[in-house]
C-alpha cells in the first residue's frame, strides 16, 4: 500500500501498460480508469493479505495476487516482464530486502514463476534480477512452475508436453554446461534453491501412470497430464541436472512441490 501510494505520487506520468485498444496508459490513467485516487486506497481495499481461508481454495489464493481484484494492477506492480520491465516489482522487493537486512535475522524464500511457454523465459527473468541487483544475503529464490499445459495447448502456443519440459530445463542445462551461453542466468541460478509445482490440487483427475502412458513428445492431447506425470518428469530432469551441476562444482536444487 505504501509503495503504490508513493509511486502514484512520484511517478504518476510514467507509461506503465496498454489498454484494451492497445494505447499506452500512464499510472495516473490506470487509476482514473478504476475511479480511484491514492487517498481512496486502504489495506482492506487492496485485499491481498492471506487469511486462513486463502489456503483452502485455489481460486481465493489466486485472486490475492490481484490488488483490488484488478489484474491490471498485478500487471503493473507484480510482474517481471511488463511494459516497464518489472521495475516496480523490483523496487518493492528491494524495499523488503532492505527491511530484512536491517532486522538481520529475518530470511525469506521468495517465489518467481517460470511457465514453460517459451525458451527465453529464464533469460528474461535472470536479466530482470541481475539488472535490478536483486541480491540479499537474507533472500533465496524458489521457482514455481504452474501446471498450465492445457491452456497453452488450447492457444496453440505449444504442440506437445515435451516442449514445456525443454523450455523449463534446456536453458539451465546450457548455462550449467557453459556459463557464457547464459551469463545472467548462470549468476541468478546461484541463488535459486529449488522448484515447486503449482495448480489447483482439488481438480479431479485420473492419476493413470502405467506403461501405456504416452511419453512427453507424444503427449499432444488437449487435457492436462496428471499431477504425478508432471512430478515424475520434473523429478527425472532435476535428478540429472543436479548430478551435472555437482560435477561442475555448482549449487544444486531441491524439489518441493
N, C-alpha and C positions, 0 to 999 in steps of 0.2 A: 504494500500500500504506500509506504513512504517513498519507495523508488518510483512508482507510477506517478505520484503527485509531483515529485521533484522533476521528473523527466518532462511532464506536461508543462511545468513552469519554465524550465530552461531550454527545452528543445521542441516547443510546440510546432515550429515551422519545418521540422525535418520531415522529408518524404519517407514514409515507412511501409506502404503496401499499395497494391492495386485494388480498385473496387470492382464490382461485377462487370462494369463496362470496360475494364482494362485501364482506367485512368489512375494516375498516381495520386495518392492521398497523403496529406501531412498528418502528423499525430493529432493536431487540433481538429482536423476534419473527421478523423476516425471517431473521436469522442462526440463531435457535433452530430454525426450520423446516428449516434446512440442516444442523443439528447442528454448528454452528461457533461458536467464540468468537474474540475478537480475537487470542488467543495462538496459535490454530491457523494463522492466515494467514501465508503466505510469498509471496515474489515468484514462485517456481516454481508455487505453487498457483494464483495468480491467472491465470497463463498468458495474459497479454495482450501480451507483448513480441514484436516482429516478428523472426523469424529468416529465413534465406534461403529456407526452404520456403514461407513465408507468401504470397509474391507469385506463385507458380506455380499455386496452386489457390484459386479464389474462395471455396470453402466454408471452407477454413482461414482465409483472410483475414477472412471474415465472423465466424467463431467467435471471433476475437480481441477482438471488441467485447463479448463476454460474460465478465466476470470469473468465474473458476472455472467457466466454461461455464454460468453461470446467467443466463438472460435477465432475471430479476427484479433482479439487481444492476445490469444495464445500465440497466433502467428507473429504478432509484433514483439511480444515480450519474452516468449518461452521457446523460440525456435533458433536453431543454429544456422539454418540455411534460408533465411528470408531475404527481403529486399535489401535491408542494410547489413547483411552478412552476420546476423546474430549478435550485433553489437550490444543491444540492451540486455540480452540474456547473459552475455559475458560479464557485463558490469554488475548485474545482480549477484552472480556467482562470486565475483571479486570482492564485493561487499561482505558476503557471507564468509569468504575465506579470511578477510581481514578480522572479522569477529572471532573466528577460530584461533587465528594467530595470537590475538590479544589475550584470549582466555587460556591459551597454552595446552590445556588438557582435553579439549573437545576435538573429536575426529569425525569425519563424515565419509560416507561412501556414496557418491552421487551417481545417478544413473543417466546414461545417454542411450539413445536408440540407434541401432543400425537395422535397416529394414530388409536388405537383400534385394532391393528393386533394381539397383544399377551398380556397376563396377567401381564408380568413383566416389561412392558414399564415404568410405573410410578416409580417402584423401581430403575430402571436403571437411569432415569432422575434425581430423587431425590439424588441418590448416587453421580452422577456427580456434582450436585450443592453443596452438603454438603462437599464432598471430596475436591473440589477446593475452598471451602469457598467463594462462590459467593454471598456475602451479602453486601448490601449497603443501608444506610438509604434513598438514593435517587432513589432506583430501586424497582419496583414491577413487578411480572410476570403475563402475560396473557397467557392462554393455548389455542392454536388454534387447532381445530380438523378438518382435511381435510376430505371432503366427498368422500371417495375412496372405498366404499363398492364394487362397480362393479369390480374394479381392483383386490381386494383381493379374491373376489369370483371366478374370471376367473383363478386365480393362485391356487385355492383350499386351500387358507390359512384359510378360514372360511366357515361354511356351511349355516349360516343364519345371519340376521341383529342383532338378539339378542346377538350374540357373541361379536359384536363390542361394544354394549352398556355395556355388562358385563366387557369387557376388560377396558373400559374407567372408569366405575363408581364403580365396586366392590372393587378394591383396596382402593379407597377413603372412601367408607363406612366402610371397615375393619379398616383402620387407624383411622377413627373417633370413631368407637366402642371401639377399644383397640389399643392405640398408639404403644404398644410394638410389635404388629404384623408387623408394617412397620415403625420402628423408624425414618429413614431418611425421608420418605415420610411425616410423621407427622410434622417434623420440616419444611420441604420445603413448605408444604401447608399453613403455617402461612404467607408466603409472596406471595401467589398466590391470585390475586384479582378476577379472573373470567375466563370465557370461551368465545371463539369465534368459528364460524363455517366458514371454508374457502373452496372455489372451484370457478370454472368459472361460474359466475352468468349469463353469456349470453347464456349458453347452453339451448336449448329449452327442455321443459319437460311438462308432464301432471300433473298439480297440483291437481290431484284427491285425495281427502281425505274424504271419506264418510264411512258409517257403513260397507261397503263391503271390505274395505282395510285390507289386512292380518296383524295380529299382528307381532311384530318383530321376534318371534320364528318361524313364518310360512312364513316370507319373505325370500324365498330361490331362487327367480329368479335371472337371470344374470343382469337385469337392476338395476341401482342405484335408491333407493327410492327418491321421490321428496323432494325438499328443505323443504317444510312445514312438511313433515314426520320426517325428521332429527330433525328439530327445535322442534317439539312437544315432541318427546321422550327425547331430551336433556333437555328441559324445565321441563318436568314431573319429571325426575330423580333429576335435580338440586333443584327443589322445596322441595322434600322430604329430600334430603341431607342437604339443608340449615336449615330446621327445626331441624334435628337431631344434626347438629353442634351447632346450637344456644342453644339447651338443654344442650349440653356438655360444653358450655362456650367457643366454638372455633369460629374463624372467618368464615364468610360466603362468598359466591361467587356471582358475578353479571353475567348476561348473556348478552353478547354484540356482537351478530353476525353482 
